[in-house]
Amino acid sequence: MKALNLFIRYRFPLGIILLLGGIALGASVGWWEATIVLVLAIICLVTHFMFGPMRLVQEAVEAGDIDTAMAMMNTIKFPKLLYKPIQSVYYFMQSNLAMYNKDLDKAEATIRQSIKSGSPMKEYEGMQYFQLGTIAYQKNDLKEADSNLKKAVRMGLPDKENTAAALLTLASIAMSRRDFKTAKDYFRRAKAQKPTTAQIVSQIKEMDKYISRMPG
């Protein structure tokens, strides 16, 4: 694992060294002798531009090291060269980091680019629209939030925590429209997920105070 991470981190300079060494070997000894070195150089450079350091970014985010994640993301100078599913993940992570910095405009722009790039799996596509809906809700664009969150729930989300969060937001939107019957239905479905994340559990307890007093 550590060896792979080291390779990912240093494969671009390694590729340059191998390329220059291969060219020098080819010019001085022979191109046939330089073939293996040049092939290794191409592998290093192609994988660098096609896959980037996204594995390292993901590990940094999971460890809560946002500064390292951002630094790794900034090393990707040509995101359009990334393999399409990786490109989608790259823009998704860009959106996450922008939300962390409370830059909602950038978060929205990059999640739309992620959607445009496609999705590596169905649940991930649901997360893209969940993200877009969450951004719209924070911008107080309730119509856009409602549309995208419903789409995310229909597509399916990867775990009960995200599903509950989406349903709670939909319940909140319905409450703001005084559509109490729909709000209660979304709230019931959110509770049925039995989430364990402290923030979501707290939201359910808080919303329960209002839901129980609603007509309909």
C-alpha positions in Angstrom: 0.0 0.0 0.0 2.8 2.4 1.0 4.7 1.5 -2.1 1.7 2.2 -4.3 1.2 5.6 -2.6 4.8 6.5 -3.2 4.5 5.5 -6.8 1.4 7.7 -7.2 3.1 10.6 -5.5 6.3 10.5 -7.5 5.4 8.8 -10.8 5.5 12.1 -12.8 9.1 13.0 -11.9 10.0 9.3 -12.2 8.5 9.3 -15.6 10.5 12.3 -16.7 13.7 10.8 -15.4 13.0 7.5 -17.2 12.1 9.4 -20.4 15.3 11.4 -20.4 17.3 8.3 -19.5 15.6 6.3 -22.2 16.3 8.9 -24.9 20.0 9.2 -23.7 20.3 5.4 -23.8 18.7 5.2 -27.2 20.9 7.8 -28.7 24.2 6.4 -27.2 23.6 2.6 -27.2 20.6 1.8 -29.3 16.8 2.3 -29.3 16.1 -1.4 -28.9 18.1 -1.4 -25.6 16.1 1.7 -24.5 12.7 0.2 -25.2 12.0 -1.1 -21.7 13.0 2.2 -20.1 10.9 4.2 -22.5 7.9 2.0 -22.0 8.2 2.4 -18.2 8.4 6.2 -18.7 5.2 6.2 -20.8 3.4 4.1 -18.2 4.4 6.6 -15.5 3.4 9.6 -17.5 0.1 8.2 -18.9 -1.1 7.0 -15.6 -0.2 10.3 -14.0 -2.3 12.3 -16.4 -5.2 9.7 -16.7 -5.6 9.0 -13.0 -3.9 11.7 -11.0 -3.4 11.5 -7.2 -7.1 10.9 -6.5 -6.4 7.9 -4.3 -4.2 10.1 -2.1 -6.8 12.8 -2.1 -9.5 10.3 -0.9 -7.2 9.0 1.8 -6.5 12.6 3.0 -10.2 13.5 3.1 -11.0 10.3 5.0 -8.3 11.1 7.5 -9.7 14.6 7.9 -6.5 16.2 6.5 -8.2 18.8 4.2 -5.1 20.8 3.6 -3.2 17.8 2.2 -6.3 16.9 0.1 -6.4 20.5 -1.3 -2.6 20.4 -2.0 -3.0 17.1 -3.9 -5.9 18.4 -5.9 -3.9 21.5 -6.9 -1.2 19.2 -8.5 -3.8 18.2 -11.2 -3.1 20.8 -13.8 -5.0 19.2 -16.7 -8.2 17.7 -15.3 -9.7 17.3 -18.8 -7.0 14.6 -19.4 -8.2 12.5 -16.6 -10.0 9.2 -17.4 -13.8 10.1 -17.5 -14.8 8.3 -14.2 -11.8 9.7 -12.4 -12.6 13.2 -13.9 -16.1 12.9 -12.4 -14.6 12.0 -9.0 -12.1 14.9 -9.3 -14.9 17.5 -9.8 -17.0 15.9 -7.0 -14.1 16.3 -4.6 -13.5 19.8 -5.8 -17.2 20.5 -5.0 -16.8 19.0 -1.5 -13.7 21.0 -0.8 -15.4 24.2 -2.0 -18.4 23.5 0.3 -15.9 23.0 3.1 -14.6 26.6 2.3 -18.2 27.8 2.0 -17.7 28.7 -1.6 -21.1 27.6 -2.8 -20.7 29.1 -6.4 -17.6 27.0 -7.0 -19.2 24.0 -5.3 -22.2 24.2 -7.7 -20.0 24.7 -10.8 -17.8 21.8 -10.0 -20.6 19.4 -9.1 -22.2 20.2 -12.4 -19.0 19.4 -14.2 -18.9 16.1 -12.2 -22.4 15.3 -13.5 -21.4 16.2 -17.0 -18.4 13.9 -16.8 -20.6 10.9 -16.0 -20.7 8.6 -13.0 -18.7 5.5 -12.2 -21.7 3.9 -10.5 -25.4 4.4 -9.9 -25.2 5.3 -6.2 -22.5 7.9 -7.0 -24.8 9.5 -9.5 -27.3 9.8 -6.7 -24.7 11.5 -4.5 -24.0 14.0 -7.3 -27.6 15.2 -7.3 -27.7 15.0 -3.5 -24.8 17.4 -3.5 -26.4 19.7 -6.0 -29.6 19.7 -4.0 -27.8 20.5 -0.8 -26.0 23.4 -2.4 -29.3 24.8 -3.8 -30.9 24.4 -0.3 -28.0 26.4 1.3 -28.5 29.0 -1.4 -32.2 29.1 -0.5 -33.2 27.9 -4.0 -35.9 25.6 -2.7 -37.3 24.6 -6.0 -34.0 23.5 -7.4 -33.1 21.8 -4.1 -36.4 19.9 -4.1 -36.0 18.7 -7.6 -32.4 17.5 -7.2 -32.9 15.9 -3.8 -36.0 13.9 -5.1 -33.8 12.8 -8.1 -31.1 11.7 -5.7 -33.5 9.6 -3.6 -35.0 8.0 -6.7 -31.5 7.1 -8.1 -30.5 5.7 -4.7 -27.8 6.9 -2.2 -25.0 4.7 -1.0 -26.0 4.5 2.7 -28.8 5.2 5.2 -27.1 8.4 6.5 -27.1 10.2 3.2 -30.6 8.9 2.4 -31.9 10.2 5.8 -30.2 13.6 5.3 -31.9 13.9 1.8 -35.3 13.0 3.2 -35.0 15.4 6.1 -34.1 18.2 3.8 -37.1 17.3 1.6 -39.3 17.3 4.7 -38.0 20.7 5.7 -38.8 22.1 2.2 -42.3 20.6 2.4 -42.8 22.3 5.8 -41.8 25.6 4.4 -44.5 25.2 1.8 -47.0 24.2 4.5 -47.4 20.9 2.8 -47.6 19.1 6.1 -48.8 15.7 4.8 -45.8 15.4 2.5 -43.5 16.7 5.2 -44.7 14.0 7.6 -44.2 11.3 4.9 -40.6 12.4 4.3 -39.9 12.6 8.0 -41.3 9.1 8.6 -39.1 7.7 5.8 -36.1 9.5 7.2 -36.6 8.0 10.7 -37.1 4.6 9.1 -33.5 4.7 7.8 -32.4 4.6 11.5 -29.4 6.8 11.0 -26.6 6.9 13.7 -24.7 10.0 12.7 -25.0 12.5 15.7 -25.9 15.5 13.5 -28.7 13.6 11.7 -30.1 12.1 14.9 -30.1 15.6 16.4 -32.0 17.0 13.4 -34.6 14.2 13.7 -35.1 14.9 17.4 -35.5 18.7 16.7 -37.8 18.2 13.7 -40.0 15.7 15.7 -41.0 18.6 18.0 -42.7 20.4 15.0 -43.9 17.4 13.0 -45.9 16.1 16.0 -47.9 19.3 16.2 -48.6 19.6 12.5 -52.1 19.1 11.1 -52.7 16.5 8.3 
